[in-house]
Amino acid sequence: MPKPPMGKEMGKVKDFKGTFKKLINYIKNYKLSLIIVLLFAILSTVFFIVGPNILGDVTTEIFNGVVKKLNNTGEINFSYVNKTLTILVIIYVLSSICSFITNFIMNTISCKISYNLRKEISEKINKLPMKYFDKFTHGEILSRITNDVDTFSMNLSQVLSQFVSSFATIIGIIIMMIKINSNLTIVSLLILPISILSMGFIMSRSQKLFTRQQKNIGNINGVVEEIYGGHDVVSVFNAEEKAIAEFEKYNDLLYDSAWKSQFISTSMHPLTHFMGDISYVVISIYGGILTIQNKIQVGNILSFSQYVRNLNRSVSDLAQISALLQPTIASAERIFEFLDAEEEVKDTLKPVSINNINGEIEFKNVHFGYNDDKVIINDFNAKIKKGQKIAIVGPTGAGKTTIVKLLMRFYDINSGSICIDGHDIRDFNRSDLRSLFGMVLQDTWLFNGTIEENIKYGRLDATSENVKDACRAASVHHFIKTLPDTYNMVINEESDNISQGQKQLLTIARVILADPKILILDEATSSVDTRTEILIQEAMDKLMEGRTSFIIAHRLSTIKNADLILVMKDGDIVETGTHKQLLKKGGFYETLYNSQFEETEE
């Protein structure tokens, strides 16, 4: 598997501003809902801010009433106190209701964003070229769909709602503080820039660590997926300790980046709390002096103290938001990086119809390399007539399977052309082009579902009788009838509740049902026993009748009846002809053919 980058390179944010801008543009799709959230958040904040001021008035009234009573000049006006406290309770209830509505709408937006992101990623996967998946492990891609989207959507809801609430609270509180006493406000705000500068310093350090943490999560997912997928092989070779050691290596990297990022980001809260306590002490001392000088009421001191505490809490909330913003941006960057990845070359605007395709194929001066600096197919030329059985043989790495991938446009050629019935394959829609082909590969692929669902995968509108006819042609109907639930038997996730040969016959039945114009058989009988091989060979013979077929094989005895054999070596066709013709030539094919018998004798 690809090894993850280490050190500073791994934690470096590629484009913080660009990612943040994309995030804002993405959120704009929910403009109306966000406006409603903003209105309710402001209402909630207004009700919340008015509360301490009213409470201060009540405190002043009680204080003055106690003084009057002590001086025998009057009593506490309990009617005013009760009426004011009732209003205060109503205000706080309204504030809570508005806050609830704000959180409800934000959670709804967050879930919609998460849903749409996963949908976009799912659609994007089908648009990406095969070369993209050569660069990343399955676990890395899976991590972007799961961990990154979850982190992004969960944090986004909290970030947006808290940001609006905290920002509105800070503005409102400052206005109320100035209204009470401007000098006291100036003193209390002197400490605020220190808190903001401290937050900025911490954010700049923690962002790199959060980006590294998200990448390490993807890497460890890749390791787990790889080891679990090959668990049998790991056990056979007693490589459990090596697998554990490899996992622990990446787990240590994740631990290192995770605790550092969490430690640095959470340090913002105690720092702002400390700054708040200092300001609270200063306000208490200076406020007491102003009270003695009769420049401020006792109740106003209480209100102001509450405002200072709430201001510090809001600044602390902003610090928490900035901490949440770190993994949010890191996850968003990875998600948008995936969504912005270069897609396959777009289909032509005027595609060729596939209705009357016969299956004649021609390769003209084809050159191709997975990397631009390394060409592995050199000036490949071949012409195949309709209905011919074409065998492609050669040593490992000769380019046999690559030819098939080019034919189906999994990769685009560097130069030359591949034509079907005289039409360049680039003149077809990819989906139409690939619908012309049916593939039976060495590595069978069945999904978790019933046998009938697996066979209908290439033709979803097929009836149950169509499925049974395909299974009869593939010599697998009798086997299915012996199963407890016959065609409704569920194949498990690992597809290990049926044998390899049975899986291969099911994939052949799937291709028969799809009824393609062109067949590709890639080492379809290489991993089964002799008896099953005979059944598979019979099924494939039926399948190939009347169809242009490409057979990739290492066991040359299986392609003796091919109409044409293309012998490949180092990306070039070195010989062509039938089995007998090639043996008479006494060239590279004969060497390959005889070497198999020599290996068998040895």
N, C-alpha and C positions, 0 to 999 in steps of 0.2 A: 504493500500500500504506500501511497505518497507520504513522505515524512513531513511533519509540520515544521514551519520555520521557527527558529529559536530566537531568544534575546529580544533586543529592541525592535527588530524588524517586525516581530509578531504583534507587538502591542501598539504599533504606530497607527494612528487614525489617518486614513487616506485623505478624507475630505469632510471635515466636521461641518463647515459652513454649507457645503453642497448637500450633505445628508439632511441637515436641519431645514434647508430650503425645500427639499423634496418632501420632507415630513409635513411642513406647513401646507404645501400645495395639495398633499394627499388629504389632509384634514379639511381643506376647503370644500370638499365634496359634501360635508355635513354642516354647511354654513348655517342653515335655518335652525337646526337642532342646537348648534353652538350659541347662536344668538339668544335662544330661549334659556339655555344654561346660564349665559352671562347675565340676563335679566334677573333670574331667580337668585343667582349668586350675589348680585348687587343688593337685592331686596333683603336676603338673609344677612348680609353684612351690615346694611343700614340698621336693621332691627337689633342686631348684635351690638353695634357701636352705641346706639342711643341708650341701651340698658344701663351702663355704668354712670352716665350723666344723670339719669333719673334716680338711680340709687344714691348718687351723691346728694341730690336735692333732699331725698328722704332723710339721709344721715344728718344733713345740716338742720333740717326741721326738728329732728329728734334732739340733736345737740342743743339747739337754741331753746327747745321746750324744757329740757332738763335744767338749763341755766336759769330760765324764767322761774321754774318751780323752786329751785334752790333760793332764789332771790324773792320768792313770793310775789312775782309780778305776772304770772300766767302759768299755763300748762301746755303739755304736748298736744298738738292738733292731730288726734288719732284718726279723725275722719279723713283728713288730707293724706295721712300716712297710708291708711287702708286703701283709699281710692288709687293712690299712686302705685302702691305695690300690686294691686290688681291689674292696672295697665301694664306694669312691668312684666307680670306673668304672661299676659296676652302677647306682648311683644316677643318674649322669648319663645313662646309656643309657635308664633308665626315664623320666627327665625328658623326654628327646627323643621317646620313643614317645608319652607323654601329650600333648606339644606338637603332634606330628603329628596325633594323633586330634582334638585341639581345632581345629586349622586345617582339617582335612578336613570336620568337621561344620559349621563356620562357613561354609566355601565352599559347601557343599550348601545351607545355609539361605539364603545370599546369592543363589544361583542361583534357588531357589524363589521368593524375594521378588521378584526381577527378573521371573521368568515370570508370577507372579500380578499384579504391577503392570501389566505390558503387557496382560495379559488384561483387567483391570479398566478400563484406559484404552480398550481397543478396544470393550468393551461400553458404556462411558460415552459414546463418540462417537455411538453410535446412539441415545442417550437425550437428547442435547442438542438444544435448539431451534436453528433456522437462525440466529436472531439472534446466537447465541454466536459462530458462525463469521464473522459480519460484523465482529466486533471484532478478530480476529486473522488474521495471514497463515498460509498453509499451513505455511510454514517454522517459524513460532513453535510451532504445534501439533506438528509433526513433531519439533521439538527436545525437547519434553517427553516424547515417547514414546521417543526414542533417547538423546540426550545426558544428559538429567536422570535417566532411569532407570539408565543405565550408571554415571553418577557416583555416584548413590545406592547402588546395589547393590555396586559395587566397594569403595567406601569403608566401607560399613556392616560388611562382613566383617572388615576390618582394625580398625575402631574397636572393635567388640564384643570380638574376641578379645584385642586388645592391652590394652583397658581392664581386662578381668577379670584378665589375667595381671599387668599392671603394678600394679593396685590390691592384689591379693593379695601380690605381691612386696614392695611397700612396707610393708604391715602386718607380714608375716613377718620382713622384714629389721630393722625397728624392734624387734621382740620379741627377735630374736637379738642385736642391738646392746646392748639393755638388759641382757640376760643376761651379756654379756661385761663391760661397764662402763657404769654409768648416767651418770657424769659425762662420759665421753667421748661418750656418745650425746647428751646435752644440748648440748654444744658443737657437735657436727656438725649438729644439727637447727636451730640458731639461724639458719642461712643459708636453710633451706627456705622459710620464709614469704616471703622476698624473691623467690624464684623463682616461688612461686605467685601473688603479687601482680603480678609482671611478666607472667606468662602471662595473667592476667585482663585486664590493660590491653591487651595485644596482641590478644586475642580480640575485645574490644569494638570495636577499630578495624577488624579484618580482616573481620568478618562482613558489614558493609555492602558491602565491596568484592567479596566472593565472590558475594553476591546480585546485584550489578550485573554481574559476570562471566557468571553463568548467563543473565541476561536478554539480555546482548549476544550470547551464542552463539545464542539464539533469534532475535534480530533479524538477525544476519548470515545465518542459514539462510534466513530469509524473503527477504532480498535475493537470495541465490543462486538460490533456487527460482523467484523471479519473473523474474529476468533469463534464466535458463536456459530456463524455459518459453516465454519470448518471444524466443528467440535469433534466429529468422528476422527478426522485426520490428526487433530491435536492429541487425542487419546491414543490412537494407534502408535504414534511415534513417541509416546511418553513425554510430550512437550508441554505438559501442564505447568511445570515450574517456569519454563521460558515464557509461556503465555501470561502467567501471573506477573512475572518480572516486567514484561512489556507494558501490561496494564498499569502496574504500579508506577512505572516511569511517567506515563502520561497523566496518571492520577496525581502524582506529586506536582507536576507542572500546573494542573488545574487548582490544586490546593494552594500552591504558592501564589498564583495570581488572584485566586478568590479571596483568601484572607487579607492580602495586602489591599485589594480594592475595597473590601468591606470595612477594613480598619480605617483607612484614610477617609472614606466617604462618611462613615458614622462619627468621625471625630468632629465634624462640623456642628453636630447637635450640642455636645457638651461645651464647645467653644462659644457658640452663640448664647447658650444658657449662662455661661460664666459672665459674658459681657452684659447680659440682661440683669444679672444679680448686682453687678457693679453700678449700673445705671439706677437700679431700684434703691440702692443705699444712698446714692447721691441725691436722688429726688426726695427721699424721706428727710434728709438733713436740710436741704435747701428749702423744701416745702414747709418744714417746721419753722424755719427762720421767717419765711413770708407770712405764715399764719400769725406769728407773734407780732409782726409789723402790721397786721390787719389788711394785708394786700391780697389775701385769698381766704376763702371759707374752709372750715374743717372738712365739710362734705366734698368740696372740690379737690382737697388733697387725696381723699379716698378714691374719687373718680379718676383723678390723674394717675394715681398709683395703679389702678386697674387698667387704665389705658396703656401705661408703660409696660405692665406685665403682658397685656394682650399684644402690644407692638412687638415685644421681644419674642413672644410665642409665634407671631406671624413671620418674623424674620427667621426664626428657627424652622418653621414650616417650609419657608423658601429654601433653607439649607437642605432640608430633607428632600424637597423637590429636585434640587440640583443633584443630590445624591442619586435619586431615582432616574434623573435625566441621563446619567452616565451610561447605565446598561441599556436604557431605552434607545439612545443614539447609536450605541455599539451594535445593538440588535438590528436597528433600522438600517444601518449602513450595510450589514451583511444581507439583509432582505432585499434592499434596493439594488445592491450589487448583483444579486441573482436575477432580479427582474429586468435589469438593464443589460444583462449579458447579451452578446451578439447572437442573433437568431440565425436559423438556416436562411439561405438565400431565398427570397420570396418567389412564390410560383409566378409563372407567366400570366399576364392579364388575359391572353387568348389561348387557353390550353387546348391541346389536341384531344379529341374524343377517343375513348378506348372501346367504343361499341364494336368496331369491326377489326380489332387487332387479331392477327393470326399467330404471332409469336416468332417472327423472323428477327434475329438479333445480329447486330454487327458492331464489333469493336474496331475503331479506327485510330491508330497512332495514340493510344491511351498512355498517358504518363501520370503517375500519382505517388505521393509520399505523405505519410501522416504528419511529418514535419517538412517545411519548405526546403530545408537544407539537406534532406535525405530522401531521395526518390527510390521507391521499392518496386514500382511497376514501370518498365521502360519500353516505350514504343510497342505496346500490346496490340496485336491485330488478330481478329478472328471473325468468321462469318458462319452463322448457324441458321439452318433452314427450319421451317415450321415442322414440329413433331419430332425433331431429331433428339437423340439421347447423347448428350455431350458429357464426357467424363473429363475432369480436370485432376491431374495427378502431378506429383512432384514431392520433393523432400519438405520437411518442416521449414516454414519461413520463405517458401518459394513465392507466396502471394496468392494461393488458391482461394482462401476465404475472402481475401481482400477484393478479388474480382467480383464476388457475389455482392459484397457490401457496396461496391461502386455501382453495380447494376441496379440495385434498389435505392440508390441515392442516399444511403446512410452517410456517405462521404461524397463530396464533389471532386471530380478529377481535376488535375492541374492543367492538363491540355489534352487535345484530341476530342473524340466524341464517342458516345455509345448510343446506338440507334435501335429502335424497335419498329419494325415495318417501315423503315426509312425515316422515322421521326426521332429527332434527338430527345433523349429522356428528359432533358431540361425543359422541353416544350410541353410536358405533361404536368398536371397537378400531382404533387407527391402522393396524396391519398389515392388518386386514381391509378397512378403508376404502381404503387405497392399492392393495390387490390388485384393486379394482374398476376401476382406471385403467391405461391404457396411454399412454405418452408418446413422441412423436417430436419431438425438439427441433432447433433450428437447429445447435447445437453437439453433434455426435455424440459418444458415449462408448463406446469399445471398450477392452477390457483385453488385456494380454499373455497370449494363449492361442490355441487353435485357433478357426477360424470356427464350428465346431459348438458349442464351449463358450460362445462369445459369444452365439450365438442362443438357447441353452438357459438363459441367465442368468435369465430370468423364469419358467422352468418346468423345473426340474432333472430331473423324472421323465420328460421327453419322450423318445421313441425317435428313432433316426436317421431313420426314415421320416417321423415327425412333423416333424422339422426340414426335411427335403427338401420336404415338402408346403408348409410355410410359405414356403420360399424360392421355390418355383414361383409361389405366389400373389403374392410380392413382386417377381417378374420378375428374380430374381437367381440362380436355379439355374444357368442357362446360363453365366453368368460364372464361378461357383464351379467348374464342371466343367472350365473351361479352365485353372485353376490347377494347378501341379505336384502338389500334395498334396490337391487338391479341398477337401473339408470339414475335412481335417486340417492345412491350411496354418496356420501360426502367425502371428498378427498381432503385430507387434512392439510394444514399449512405447509408442512415439510414434504408433502406428497410421498410419504414413506409407508403408507398403508396399502400400497400396491407395488408390484415389482417393477424394475427398470424396463423390462421387455414389454410389460403391460402398459406402462406409461408411453412407451414409444408407439405402440399400436394405437393408443388413444389419440396421440398427436397426428398420426397418419389419417385416422378417421376424421379428425377435425379439418385437415387439408382436403380430403375427399369431399366433405360436405361443402366447403367453400368453393369448390369447382374452379380453380384458377386456370389461367391460360398457360402459365409458365411455372415449372417446378424447380425447387432447389433442394437437393438432398445432400446434406453435409455430414458425412460419417454416421449415417443413421443407424447402422448395424454394428458399430464398433464396440459397444459395451454390453452385449447380450450373449446368451448361450447359443449354441449351434442350432438347436431346435427352434428357438424363438427367432433366430436370424432367418431361418427358412420361411417362417410365417411372415416376418416383416418384409422379406424380399418378394414374396408372392403378393403381399398387399401393395408394395411399391410398384411392382410390374403392372398391376391393374391401374394404379394411380397414374402411371406415366403414359398409358395408352392414349395416343392422339395429342399429347402435350409436348411442348418443347421442354426438355429437362436437362438440368445441370447436376451432375453427380460428382461430388468431391469425395475421394476415397484414398485411404492409405493401403488397404488390402486390395491389390490389383486384380485378384481373382474375382472380385464382385463386379467388375466393369468390363468383362470380356465381350459382352454383347452390345456395348456402346457403339453408336453409329460413327462417332468421332471422338478420339482421345487427344486432349491437349496436354502436352508434357511441359511443365513449367520448371524453370530453374532461375533463381535470382531475379524474379520479376519479368522474365522473358519466356515466350514460347520457343522451346528449342526443337520440338518435334511435334508432328501431327499425323494422324492416320488411325486406322482400326487396330485392334489388338494384334492381329496376325501380321499386318503390314509393319507395325513398329517392331515386332520381334524379328522379322526378316532383316530390318535395317541394321540390327545389332548395335544400336546406339545407347543413349542414356536410359530410355525406357526399358530396354532389355536388362540393363544393369540393375535398375530398380526392381524389376520383376524377379530376377534371379536372386537378388539379395534377400528377399523374403523367405525363399526356400532355404537359403543358407542359414538364416537366423533360426528357422524352424528346426533344421537338422542339428544345429548346435545346442 
